[in-house]
């Protein structure tokens, strides 16, 4: 299983007032986008004496800071409640962007990971997300070569990616970490085989995701201007691009910190060009 919970300890939520104060301080410094992220972001508020929810947090922040973009990252499938989806849909300054780390789609592999779900359940989840938030951007992460993964289970994972449901897919070969339960599981996959599977999965993801990015050509969208590259090229990010993982949008005008309305004129793999 993932080693981070062993390192970080039990889940605990920062109080609403602390989160609000942190956001207010960042906004006062000129920050235009706030990313909410945790080891399991969807759990926020569940451990309070009077339980709250991520949906309540998102709504509160979005309404208190209407000129600031909010993006929620790393929501486990169980955290994608109808309440959260409706909160995102109801606020224009909350990015219609869902980062859902599925890790795999085979029910047996997921159980071995101490996770729940299946391919059928995840297909239904995507359908439910898009029913509440039409046109939402979807990202996931997947693990290739988890102990015991058969050729058939891997092929099923490939077929799931080939369906083209996600705009962005991060792929990692399983890493055998000392002290985790998975490190002692039988049927460990050979290192070369793990890397080969991960690369094949990446190639499939690129083949289906890049056309989804290209389909944005002609659309008008807001872009947060971030800065200038060494060659003088101005760049920023649209709401459909999370920082440092989804590429950027190249621009022909604007100042860092501005939000500009642009038309997407071209794309190259995961990068976009806006006019």
N, C-alpha and C positions, 0 to 999 in steps of 0.2 A: 504494500500500500504506500501511498505518498508519505514521504518522511517529514514534510513540513509540520503536520500536527504534533509530531513528537518534539520538534524543536520549539514550536510556538506555544504549546500547551493548549488548554481548553479555550473554546471560543468565548469571546467577551465583546460586548458592544460598547463603543464610546457613547456617552450620553448625548442626547439631542443638543443640549446647550453647548457642549464642547464642540460638536460638529459645526453647529451654526456659527460659533465664535471663530472657528478656524476658517470657515468659508468667508465670513465677513472680513477677516484680516487679509485674506488673499485678494478678494475683490477690491478692497481699499488700495491694494498695491498695483491694481490694474490688470489682474488676471481675468481673462475672458471666458475660460472654460475650466470647470472643476470635474475631475474624474473620481467617482466613488468606487472603491475597490477594497476587497478583503479576501481572505482565504476562502470564504463562502459568503459573498456579499448579501445573498438573499436571507441569511440568518439574522441580519441586523434587527435588534429590538426584541428578539424572542426570549432573551435571558433577563429582561427587566422585571422588577417586581410587578409592574403593570405593563404587560407586554405591548410592544408596538410592532411596526412592520416597515420594511424597506419602502413600500408604497407610500406610507405616511411621511417618511423622511424625504423622499423625492418630491412629493407634493409640497411639503412645507418649504423646502429650499427653493424650488422652482418659483413659487409664488412670492417669496421674500426677496429673491434676487432675479427679477424678470429679465434683466439685460445680460445675464450670465448663462452660458451653456452648461448643462449638466449631462454627464455620460456615466452610465453604470456598467462596470466591467465584472466579469467572472461571476456569473450567476449560475449556480447549479440548477439542473432541470427542475428540481423540487421547488426552487425559489421563484419560478416564473408563474406566479399566481395571477388570476384574472384581475385582482385588485391592482397589482403592479403594472400589468399591461395597460389597464385603463388609465392609470396615473401618467404613464408615459404618453399615451395617446392624447391626453387632455391638456398637455403643456407643450407649447411650441418650442420652448427653450430646453426641453429635455430631448436628447438625441434619440431618434427612432433606431436604436442600435442595440443589439442583444448579443452579448458574448457568452456563449453557453458551452462550457467544456464537457462534451459528451464522453470523450476518451475512447469509446468503442461502441458498437451497436449489437454485439452478440451478448445475449442474456447470461450465458455461462461465464464468459470472460468478465462481464461487468460484476457478477457475483463474486468472482475471484478477486476483483479489485475492491470488494466491499462496497459496491455501488448497486444501484437499482436501474431498471430500464431495459429496453429492447429496441430493436429496429422499428417495430410497429409503434411502440409508444413514442419514440422520438419523431417519427413521421407525423403522428397525431399532434405532438407538441408544436412542431413547426407550423402545422396547419392552424392551430389555435392562436399562436403568436400573430400570424399574418391576418387572421380574422379580426383580431383586436386592433392591430397596428398595420394596416395595409402598406405595402412598400417598404417595410422595415428592413434594415441591413442586418444580416446574420453572420456571426463568426462562431467557429468552434475549434477545439483542439482535439487531436486524436493521437493515440499511442499505438505504434506498430511493434509486434514482437513481444507482447506480454507473455509471461510464462504459461505454457500450455496452449498458446494460440496455434490452431491447426491451419493448414492451407485453406480448408473450406471456410473457416471463420474469417481468415484474412480476406478471402475473395468476397465474402459478404460485406465486409467493411468497404472494400473497393467499390462494390456495386452501389452501396449507399452514397458514397461520395459522388459517383458518376451521375446520380440523379440531379445534381446541380442545385441543391436547395440552399447552399450557403454561398455568401459573397467572398468569404475568406475562410481558409482552413489551415490551421497550424498543425504540423505533423512532427512527432518526436519518436525516435526509437526508444523502446523501454530501457531504462537505466537501472541496473541492479545495485541498490543502495544498501550497504551494510546496516543491519539493525532493523530493517523493515521485514514484515511477514512475507512479502512477495519474494524477497531474496532467497528464502529457503523453500519456495514452492518447487515441485518437481517439473520436469519437462521445460527447463530453461531453453530459450531459443538462441541458437548460435549468433555471435556478434555480427558476422558478415551477413547472415540471413536477416537479422533485425534491420541492419542498415539498408539492405536491398529492398526490404518491404517498405521501409519509411520513404525511400527515394521514389519507389513506384507510386506510393500514395500521394507524394508531393506532385509528381508529374500529372497524375489524374486530377488532382485539385487545381493545378494551373490550367489544365485543359478545359475545365468546366467553369472556373471562377473568372478567368480573364475575359471571356465573352460577356459575362454578367457586368463586368466593369465597363466594357466597351459599349454596352447597351445604354450607358448613361450619356453618351454623346448626344448633344442637342438639348439636354435638360438644363434648366436654370436652378442653381442652388447657392446658398450662402456659403462663403468660405472665410474662415478665420485666418487672416494674414499672419504668418509666423516669423518670417525673416528672409534673409538673402543668402544664397549660397556663395561659395568662393568666386564663382565666375560671374556673380552679379545677378543671377536668376532669382526673382522673387518667388516665394512659395508659401503655401498655407495648407489648411485642411478643411474639408467639408465635414458635415455631421456624420457622413458615412465612412469617415476615416479616423480610426482611433490613433492616438499619438504613438509613433515609433514602430507600429506593426502593420499598418495598412497602406503605406505609400503616402504621397502628398499630391497636392494640386499646384501646378505651376501657373503663375499669374503674370499679366502684363501691366499691372498697376496696383497701387495700394500701399499702405504703411503698416508695419507690424502693429498688431493689436486691433486693427480695423476688421470689421466683418463686411465683406464685399459680396454683392450679388453678381454671379458670373454665369455664363453659359459654357458648358463643357464642349470644347471644340474637338478634342482628340484624347486618346488614351494610349498608353504603352504599358502593357502588362497591367500592373496595379497602380501606375501613376496616371494622373489626369492633367489636362491642360485647360485652363479656363480663360475666357475673354470677357 
